[in-house]
């Protein structure tokens, strides 16, 4: 501490002032008394300066040094006891008093300033701690004042609402008029509203929100604003939609199974009779017509068989499956077709990823997805296959730069018989979705028209 003070520029300035003033005193002993009085007054400068720079300690030390430096001058200048000598002794007391009082006042001010700084630091720490707590909450937390202007919004709230720098924005720009009306009612009635459901659009995507609105009261029970807790239950809504779709698919499957059986029998009879007549008939035109009937019956039977597979899938042959090896087998099958269509396929897949499942059925799903991608690129294109391992499962992504899927069609893509192809049955993705669900997984599809489609298949890892 002392070394730091000696190295300080202010210390040197104070020391130089003391030396100069003292030299003026002792080098002019014969000068008039008024000049020495002026020199004596100059001693207050280093005392006050030291008090401001080093507080009480600086003021006391400097005033003591000044007193010691000035004391010999008294005896040299005054040899007899007089009022002047007494005044000079009192001047030394004044040096000490000024050093003490000024240092003490500066010390008190310094301590108050340090206390204020410490309080600011503690308040800042508390604010940061509170902010971290609020930001760690899985739900969005939004606060508004009495004018419904947003005063606080946590990180999850920004993510859910799709906004940034929302502080100072009115809540009416985020929520519709019905929610704003509830906010006004809460403000007036000081009543808590729970389980308020609303839908907002973020980046053209609908989000389903559940709100809880509470009044923010001060210690005298006067309302200062509102606190809104925002819960995003879009995933639950999508799960409900998937469950409803599964129920519909189950009902369609049962209906399809019954219809397929009823149609298959007469179709078999038609085919048998047509083949018999074809052998017995001599007329070329009749033989040709009967051939067409047989061909169309076979095509109808193929659709019926697909319906039966959809309605009652075969029992899975469960075994350990290496996804890397499985995709390699799929690419061997699909590569020639892709090359003919001028399609490049790029792979970035893990080689040690093992799942449990029916290898042939999973192969059917992958082939179906790749065929859909290839058929969406009439003038050639690219397909990227990648894998990403999570804590409990693996995500297998198929991305292409094809024509994409219209947004309104994405919600219907897994519905049976829905297709955008002229010669499609609309059962490929429905069957694929059923197979993946049977493997305790799920499929997601995201697409942008004229940019491409990405299909992600999630499957649990082998434990």
Secondary structure, DSSP 8 states (H G I E B T S, - for coil): -HHHHHHSHHHHHHHHHHHHHHHHHHH-TTS-HHHHHHHHHHHHHHHHHHHHHHHHHHHHHHHHHHHHHHHHHHHHH--S--HHHHHHHHHHHHHHHHHHHHHHHHHHHHHHHHHHHHHHHHHHHHHHHHHHHHHHSSSEEEEEETT-BEEEE-HHHHHHHT-SS-TT-BGGGTS-HHHHHHHHHHHHH---EEEEEEEEEETTEEEEEEEEEEEEE-TTS-EEEEEEEEEE-HHHHHHHHHHHHHHHHHHHHHHHHHHHHHHHHHHHHHHHHHHHHHHH---HHHHHHHHHHHHHHHHHHHHHHHHHHHHS------EEEEHHHHHHHHHHHHHHHHHHTTEEEEEE--SS-EEEE-HHHHHHHHHHHHHHHHHT-TT-EEEEEEEEE-SSEEEEEEEE-SS---HHHHTTTTSTT--SSTT--S-HHHHHHHHHHHTT-EEEEEEETTTEEEEEEEEEB--
